[in-house]
């Protein structure tokens, strides 16, 4: 099995932030940065991020200055410290309590959109910052109450910990690990179609969550066999992609297919097929679509095609 190297960074990777976790507990420093007019704030509204240029195919993030964000924080909007970027403190602030966030941002010229609807195409550092903010605010919004005793929680550590006021349990953001793999056999790769896909004829790599006590390679082999009935031999790592929708890390692999007969799990897939390199190079001519351009699934397919 040929070892294929990642050709470029994945979208939502390449973060420009120094997370400088040691400062999260330094409340005096955090307060100083919150009041610093040079600080930057990343607004989030109901899991959407503020951008402009989306319609023109040139998406750019919109940051709010520290001065403009002061009224939002005084109104009690949830926030968190993300890190330092070019010497400036970067925070995120959640405006989800407002039915319409635009009036709160009089100096903005953008729109709140779902990051997954944005055609990034290639990795841009700001995409990573926006995804980081979205994931952290989503986690905060889902952990207002303790999973141990049900008591109310409050934010600590500059937004990176929720502490129960009743039992004292501390809750931290969790990232769920998922394996995503392109199974190859000779000049063909295995792609499946799920009922969750937005297009009826879109085919993508197989994927699944890591289970307790399982290695990544074991998860790859188990998921492929469960979903398609294909046995897998060698497994090679390709790259990873943060996927905070809401809180995953996608770990990408190539897997060697040892068998050809496909037996799908109908609860996971509607269809699965072997596709040749030539078909993948011109999918529309063969009446199917590859996964979205910002996904690691697409990267796995593209790098495999380039290696052929």
C-alpha positions in Angstrom: 0.0 0.0 0.0 1.5 3.3 -1.1 2.1 5.9 1.6 0.3 9.1 0.7 1.4 12.3 2.3 -1.0 15.2 3.0 -0.4 17.8 0.2 -1.6 20.9 2.2 -3.2 21.8 5.5 -6.9 21.1 6.0 -9.5 23.8 6.3 -10.1 24.8 10.0 -6.5 24.0 10.8 -3.5 26.3 10.8 -4.7 28.4 13.7 -2.7 31.7 14.1 -3.6 31.8 17.8 -1.2 31.3 20.7 -3.7 29.8 23.1 -1.5 30.8 26.1 -3.4 28.7 28.5 -1.3 29.9 31.4 -3.1 33.3 31.3 -6.6 31.9 31.6 -6.3 31.9 35.4 -4.7 35.3 35.6 -7.9 37.3 36.2 -6.1 40.7 36.5 -4.5 40.2 33.1 -7.8 38.9 31.5 -9.6 42.0 32.9 -7.0 44.3 31.5 -7.4 42.7 28.0 -11.1 42.8 28.2 -10.9 46.5 28.7 -8.2 47.0 26.1 -9.6 48.7 23.0 -7.1 46.9 20.9 -8.4 43.5 21.8 -10.4 41.6 19.2 -13.8 39.8 19.7 -15.2 37.1 17.6 -19.0 37.3 17.7 -21.1 34.1 17.6 -24.8 34.0 17.2 -26.7 30.7 17.5 -23.7 28.7 16.2 -23.1 31.1 13.3 -20.2 33.4 12.7 -19.9 36.9 11.3 -18.4 37.2 7.9 -18.5 39.4 4.8 -17.7 38.5 1.2 -19.4 35.1 1.3 -21.7 35.8 -1.7 -18.7 36.9 -3.7 -16.8 33.8 -2.9 -14.2 35.7 -0.8 -15.2 35.1 2.8 -13.5 37.2 5.5 -14.0 37.1 9.2 -15.2 40.2 11.0 -13.7 41.0 14.4 -15.2 43.5 16.9 -12.9 45.9 18.7 -12.6 45.8 22.5 -14.3 49.1 22.7 -17.3 48.0 20.7 -17.6 44.7 22.6 -17.8 46.4 26.0 -21.5 47.0 26.0 -22.1 43.4 24.9 -20.2 42.1 27.9 -21.9 44.5 30.3 -25.2 43.0 29.1 -24.1 39.6 30.3 -23.3 37.9 27.0 -21.2 34.7 27.5 -17.6 35.1 26.5 -14.3 33.2 26.5 -10.6 34.0 25.9 -9.2 32.3 22.8 -5.6 33.4 22.8 -3.2 35.9 21.3 -2.9 36.9 17.7 -0.1 39.2 16.6 0.2 40.4 20.1 -3.6 41.2 20.6 -5.9 39.3 22.9 -8.7 37.5 21.1 -12.0 36.7 22.8 -15.3 35.3 21.6 -18.7 36.6 22.7 -22.0 34.8 22.3 -24.9 37.0 21.1 -27.5 34.1 21.0 -29.8 35.7 23.5 -30.7 38.4 21.0 -33.4 37.7 18.4 -31.5 40.0 16.0 -27.8 40.5 16.7 -27.2 43.0 13.9 -28.4 46.1 15.8 -25.9 45.2 18.5 -23.1 45.5 15.9 -23.6 48.9 14.4 -20.2 49.0 12.8 -20.4 45.5 11.1 -20.9 45.0 7.4 -21.4 41.3 7.4 -23.8 38.5 8.0 -24.0 35.6 10.5 -23.6 32.4 8.5 -23.0 28.7 9.2 -19.3 28.1 8.6 -20.2 24.8 6.8 -22.0 26.8 4.1 -18.8 28.9 3.4 -16.7 27.9 0.4 -13.3 28.2 2.0 -11.6 25.9 -0.6 -8.2 26.1 1.1 -7.1 26.5 4.7 -7.3 30.1 6.0 -6.1 30.9 9.5 -9.2 33.0 10.2 -11.4 30.0 9.5 -9.7 28.2 12.3 -10.3 31.1 14.7 -14.0 31.2 13.8 -14.4 27.4 14.2 -12.6 27.6 17.6 -15.0 30.3 18.8 -18.1 28.5 17.6 -17.1 25.2 19.2 -16.3 26.8 22.6 -19.5 28.8 22.7 -21.5 25.8 21.8 -19.9 23.8 24.6 -20.7 26.5 27.1 -24.3 26.7 26.0 -24.8 23.0 26.6 -23.2 22.8 30.0 -25.2 25.2 32.2 -26.0 22.4 34.5 -23.9 19.7 36.1 -23.8 16.3 34.6 -23.1 14.8 38.1 -25.8 16.3 40.3 -27.8 18.6 38.1 -26.8 21.8 39.9 -26.3 25.1 38.1 -22.8 25.7 36.7 -20.8 28.9 36.2 -17.9 29.7 33.9 -14.4 29.7 35.2 -10.9 29.8 33.7 -11.8 32.5 31.2 -14.6 30.4 29.7 -12.7 27.1 29.5 -14.3 25.4 32.5 -17.8 25.1 34.0 -17.9 24.6 37.8 -21.0 23.3 39.6 -22.2 25.6 42.3 -23.7 22.6 44.2 -21.2 19.7 44.2 -18.1 21.5 42.9 -17.6 19.2 39.9 -15.5 20.8 37.2 -16.4 20.3 33.5 -14.1 20.9 30.6 -14.6 21.1 26.9 -14.5 17.6 25.3 -13.6 16.8 21.7 -15.0 13.5 20.3 -12.5 11.6 18.2 -13.8 10.3 14.8 -11.9 8.2 12.3 -12.5 9.0 8.6 -10.9 6.7 6.0 -10.6 6.2 2.3 -10.5 2.4 1.6 -8.5 1.7 -1.6 -8.0 -1.5 -3.6 -5.8 -1.3 -6.6 -7.0 1.6 -8.8 -10.4 1.9 -7.0 -11.6 3.5 -3.8 -14.7 2.8 -1.6 -17.2 5.6 -1.2 -20.6 5.5 0.4 -23.9 7.5 0.3 -25.7 8.3 3.6 -29.2 9.5 3.9 -27.7 12.4 5.9 -26.0 13.8 2.8 -27.4 17.0 1.3 -27.2 15.6 -2.3 -28.9 12.4 -3.4 -25.9 11.4 -5.5 -23.0 12.5 -3.2 -20.6 9.8 -2.2 -18.0 10.2 0.5 -15.4 8.3 2.6 -16.6 6.1 5.5 -16.3 7.5 9.0 -17.2 6.7 12.6 -16.5 7.4 16.2 -13.7 5.9 18.3 -15.0 3.6 21.0 -13.6 3.2 24.6 -10.5 1.0 24.7 -10.0 1.0 21.0 -7.0 2.0 18.9 -7.4 4.3 15.9 -6.5 1.4 13.6 -9.0 -0.9 15.2 -11.7 1.8 14.8 -10.9 2.1 11.1 -11.2 -1.6 10.5 -14.3 -2.0 12.7 -16.2 0.9 11.1 -15.4 -0.1 7.5 -16.5 -3.7 8.1 -19.6 -2.7 10.0 -20.7 -0.2 7.3 -19.7 -2.0 4.1 -18.6 -5.6 4.9 -15.1 -4.9 3.5 -12.2 -6.3 5.4 -9.2 -4.0 5.9 -5.5 -4.7 6.1 -2.9 -1.9 6.4 -4.0 1.4 7.8 -1.9 4.6 7.3 -2.5 8.0 8.9 -3.0 11.0 6.5 -3.9 14.1 8.6 -6.4 15.5 11.0 -9.1 18.2 10.9 -10.8 20.1 13.7 -14.6 19.8 13.1 -16.3 21.8 15.8 -19.8 21.0 14.5 -20.3 20.7 17.4 -17.1 19.2 18.9 -15.2 16.6 16.8 -11.7 16.0 15.6 -11.5 14.1 12.3 -8.5 11.7 12.1 -7.9 10.8 8.5 -6.6 7.5 7.2 -6.0 5.4 4.1 -7.0 1.8 4.5 -6.1 -1.2 2.4 -9.2 -3.1 1.2 -8.7 -6.9 1.4 -12.0 -7.9 -0.1 -14.4 -6.6 -2.8 -17.9 -7.7 -2.1 -19.9 -4.9 -0.4 -22.6 -5.6 2.2 -23.9 -2.3 3.5 -25.4 -1.6 6.9 -28.7 0.0 5.9 -28.9 1.9 9.1 -25.6 3.7 8.1 -25.6 3.8 4.3 -28.0 3.8 1.5 -25.4 2.7 -1.0 -21.6 2.0 -1.3 -19.6 1.5 -4.4 -16.0 1.1 -5.7 -15.0 4.0 -7.9 -12.0 4.2 -10.2 -9.5 7.1 -10.2 -10.8 8.1 -13.6 -14.4 8.3 -12.3 -13.3 10.4 -9.3 -11.4 12.8 -11.5 -14.6 13.6 -13.4 -17.5 12.6 -11.0 -20.2 14.7 -12.6 -19.7 12.8 -15.9 -20.4 9.6 -14.0 -23.5 11.0 -12.2 -22.1 11.5 -8.7 -20.5 14.2 -6.5 -17.5 14.1 -4.2 -17.8 15.5 -0.7 -17.5 19.2 0.1 -14.3 21.1 -0.7 -13.6 22.1 2.9 -13.8 18.5 4.3 -10.9 16.1 5.0 -13.0 13.5 3.1 -12.4 15.5 -0.1 -8.7 15.8 0.7 -8.3 12.1 1.2 -9.8 11.5 -2.3 -7.9 14.3 -4.0 -4.5 13.2 -2.6 -5.2 9.6 -3.5 -6.0 10.7 -7.1 -2.9 12.8 -7.3 -0.7 9.8 -6.2 -2.0 7.6 -9.0 
